[in-house]
Amino acid sequence: MPEPAYVSIAGKYARKIRSGQLPPGVQLPSLTEISAENGVSKIVARKAIELLQNQGLVRTVQRRGVFVSSRTNLVRVALERQFEDAETTFGHESAEEAHVERDTEEIPAPPEVAEALNVPVGEIVTHVVTRATEERLPISISDTYQPLGITGVSTAKYLEETHADRLPVPEHAQWLKVEPGEIVKTVHQKFTTEDGDVVMISDISYPRDRYDAFVFKMTLR
């Protein structure tokens, strides 16, 4: 899925803010300057600023402009991160280097996966385990499943996310190095086409204190 221009622009400013290149209180360029610098419309520039606001990185002062927040919270924005790979997402979230590794295999679908993907039990599916670290500390692990022959979510129209604080599965607990009985933040994702076909499911675990907030955005018709 290609990354929209406003996500790319917001990511550029996010990296500068988290690295300290743009310290708290510094004013960002105007919408006119941002649009000219990046060759986009003011509408695109405004969406980039709105994304930075949703992430807690900037604040708008009426009739003065946009300024870097004094406290830059780490906020998970559900929609825009779907346009980025994990390396880009975690790179935008911290000034520290993030390392991402993936293990991919084809496996017979266990019952719970088969039910979620609407395929027969035992049918071969693609399983990807994605692990992420930041300064050698684990920050995320996910299990993703797709029907064989489907790659990515370019055919998906809908994303359903379920968030919960719960005990992690053993593999996630081991990677995140949590103590027995310790809760983590979990996100279950289901991507479906307009016709309702499931093209991907993913179960993600984060340390419980990884994010200060979770932001969702939807269009109401």
C-alpha positions as a printed Julia matrix, in Angstrom:
221×3 Matrix{Float64}:
   0.0     0.0    0.0
   1.68    3.28  -1.1
   2.41    5.86   1.58
   0.32    9.05   1.13
   2.27   12.3    0.86
   0.86   13.7    4.1
   2.05   10.62   6.04
   5.53   10.99   4.58
   5.66   14.71   5.4
   4.43   14.13   8.95
   7.02   11.4    9.38
   9.8    13.76   8.36
   8.8    16.31  11.0
   8.2    13.57  13.59
  11.79   12.37  13.22
  13.11   15.93  13.61
  10.99   16.48  16.71
  11.9    13.22  18.43
  15.6    13.67  17.63
  15.61   17.16  19.17
  16.37   18.85  15.87
  13.05   20.65  16.4
  12.93   21.21  20.2
   9.81   22.02  22.26
   8.36   25.46  21.57
   9.87   25.81  18.1
   7.43   26.96  15.43
   6.92   24.79  12.37
   6.85   26.29   8.87
   3.52   27.65   7.66
   1.17   25.58   5.5
   2.29   27.62   2.51
   5.95   26.86   3.23
   5.31   23.17   3.84
   3.31   22.8    0.64
   5.95   24.64  -1.41
   8.84   22.69   0.1
   7.2    19.32  -0.58
   5.4    20.11  -3.83
   1.93   19.4   -2.41
  -1.29   21.33  -1.88
  -2.16   23.15   1.34
  -4.8    20.47   1.94
  -2.08   17.81   2.05
   0.12   20.02   4.26
  -2.81   20.55   6.65
  -3.41   16.79   6.88
   0.26   16.3    7.78
  -0.07   18.83  10.62
  -3.28   17.16  11.81
  -1.47   13.82  11.96
   1.33   15.38  14.02
  -1.31   16.82  16.36
  -2.97   13.41  16.71
   0.43   11.97  17.61
   0.83   14.58  20.36
   3.9    16.13  18.73
   2.64   19.64  17.93
   0.01   22.12  19.08
  -1.75   24.9   17.18
  -1.93   28.4   18.62
  -4.68   30.45  16.99
  -3.41   33.25  14.74
   0.19   32.37  15.6
   0.96   29.0   14.05
   1.99   25.44  14.9
   4.55   24.72  17.63
   6.36   21.63  18.9
   4.67   20.36  22.06
   6.47   20.74  25.37
   5.84   17.05  26.12
   5.83   14.76  23.12
   3.63   11.82  24.05
   3.85    8.61  22.08
   0.46    8.09  20.45
  -0.5     5.16  18.22
  -2.62    6.46  15.3
  -4.52    3.51  13.88
  -5.19    4.67  10.33
  -1.99    6.21   9.04
   0.34    3.47  10.31
  -1.34    1.07   7.83
   0.34    2.99   5.0
   3.83    2.37   6.44
   6.02   -0.65   6.98
   7.1    -1.4   10.54
  10.57    0.05  10.02
   9.12    3.41   8.96
   6.49    3.48  11.71
   8.91    2.81  14.56
  11.43    5.17  12.96
   8.87    7.97  13.19
   8.08    7.14  16.81
  11.56    7.54  18.26
  14.88    9.23  17.74
  16.52    5.88  18.47
  17.14    3.31  15.75
  14.55    0.56  15.58
  15.39   -2.91  14.31
  12.71   -5.13  12.74
  13.04   -8.81  11.9
  10.53  -11.09  10.18
  10.16  -14.85   9.98
   7.86  -16.13   7.25
   6.6   -19.68   6.79
   3.72  -21.58   5.23
   1.8   -23.65   7.78
  -1.42  -25.66   8.02
  -4.09  -23.34   9.44
  -4.89  -24.17  13.07
  -8.61  -24.09  13.97
  -8.74  -20.51  15.31
  -6.83  -19.14  12.3
  -8.91  -21.14   9.84
 -12.1   -19.79  11.39
 -10.83  -16.19  11.25
  -9.72  -16.47   7.62
 -12.77  -18.53   6.55
 -10.63  -21.37   5.21
 -10.69  -25.12   6.02
  -8.69  -26.28   9.02
  -5.31  -27.5    7.82
  -5.3   -25.44   4.62
  -1.89  -23.91   4.0
  -1.65  -20.24   4.98
   1.19  -17.74   5.26
   2.37  -16.95   8.79
   4.67  -13.98   9.48
   6.16  -13.22  12.89
   7.42   -9.63  13.13
   9.64   -8.61  16.05
  10.84   -5.08  16.76
  13.44   -3.69  19.13
  14.59   -0.2   20.02
  18.08    0.13  21.49
  17.98   -3.68  21.89
  14.83   -3.49  23.99
  11.77   -5.36  22.64
   8.91   -3.01  21.76
   6.57   -5.14  19.63
   5.81   -8.62  18.35
   3.05   -9.74  16.01
   1.66  -12.88  14.38
   0.12  -12.26  10.97
  -1.79  -14.79   8.86
  -2.97  -14.58   5.24
  -4.52  -17.03   2.79
  -1.88  -18.51   0.53
  -1.24  -16.34  -2.54
  -2.33  -13.08  -0.91
   0.35  -10.57   0.04
  -0.31   -7.3    1.84
  -3.65   -5.52   2.23
  -3.98   -3.64  -1.06
  -7.29   -5.44  -1.77
  -8.72   -4.67   1.69
 -11.33   -1.97   2.2
 -12.1    -2.36   5.91
  -9.92   -2.65   8.99
 -11.33   -3.81  12.32
  -9.15   -3.4   15.41
  -9.78   -4.77  18.88
  -7.64   -3.42  21.74
  -7.26   -5.07  25.12
  -5.01   -5.25  28.16
  -4.42   -8.94  28.73
  -1.92  -11.67  29.46
   0.26  -12.3   26.39
   0.56  -15.65  24.65
   3.78  -17.43  25.69
   5.78  -16.51  22.57
   4.9   -12.82  22.95
   5.64  -12.87  26.68
   9.05  -14.39  26.02
   9.95  -11.78  23.4
   8.71   -8.8   25.42
  10.44  -10.17  28.53
   7.4    -9.69  30.75
   7.07  -11.28  34.15
   4.49  -14.06  34.76
   1.09  -12.46  35.26
   2.15   -9.15  33.71
  -0.37   -7.51  31.36
   0.51   -6.21  27.88
  -1.37   -4.08  25.36
  -2.77   -6.23  22.55
  -4.23   -5.26  19.19
  -6.15   -7.72  17.0
  -6.55   -6.62  13.39
  -8.81   -8.0   10.67
  -8.58   -6.7    7.1
 -11.5    -7.46   4.78
 -12.52   -6.69   1.22
 -15.73   -4.92   0.24
 -17.29   -8.37  -0.24
 -16.31   -9.45   3.28
 -13.41  -11.73   2.34
 -10.7   -11.76   5.03
  -7.28  -11.03   3.53
  -5.27  -10.72   6.74
  -5.47  -11.12  10.49
  -2.79   -9.94  12.88
  -2.26  -10.17  16.62
   0.14   -7.57  18.0
   1.54   -7.18  21.51
   3.26   -4.11  22.97
   4.63   -3.39  26.44
   1.68   -1.98  28.35
   3.35    1.43  28.78
   4.54    1.72  25.15
   1.86    4.26  24.13
   0.27    7.13  26.04
  -2.87    6.94  23.91
  -4.5     5.28  20.91
  -6.18    7.43  18.25
  -8.77    6.32  15.72
 -10.3     8.28  12.88
 -13.35    7.38  10.82
 -15.6     8.9    8.21
 -19.27    9.21   9.17
 -21.72    9.26   6.31
